[in-house]
Amino acid sequence: MDEKYYRRSDVTGRTFNLFECVKILNIRQAIFYIQHGVPLMDLQIGTSEKYNTPLLIFLFRKRDTCEARELWNMAKG
């Protein structure tokens, strides 16, 4: 894959492909993923378009989130 899509996180030190990541804005969901062993690729700061306020963006590799996403969806009810 083209190297221009790879980033090295200043937060985690991990190198990742942006197109292989999912962005999670829900902090409870991000905590859940981390508690279930999903490695955090990066943590970024963005701005909510709706409220024009800062927000945290948690990046995880999609392939690493499958099991945790199923558990999250079951826990939500």
Order of alpha helices (4+ residues) and beta strands (2+ residues): beta-beta-beta-alpha-beta-beta-alpha
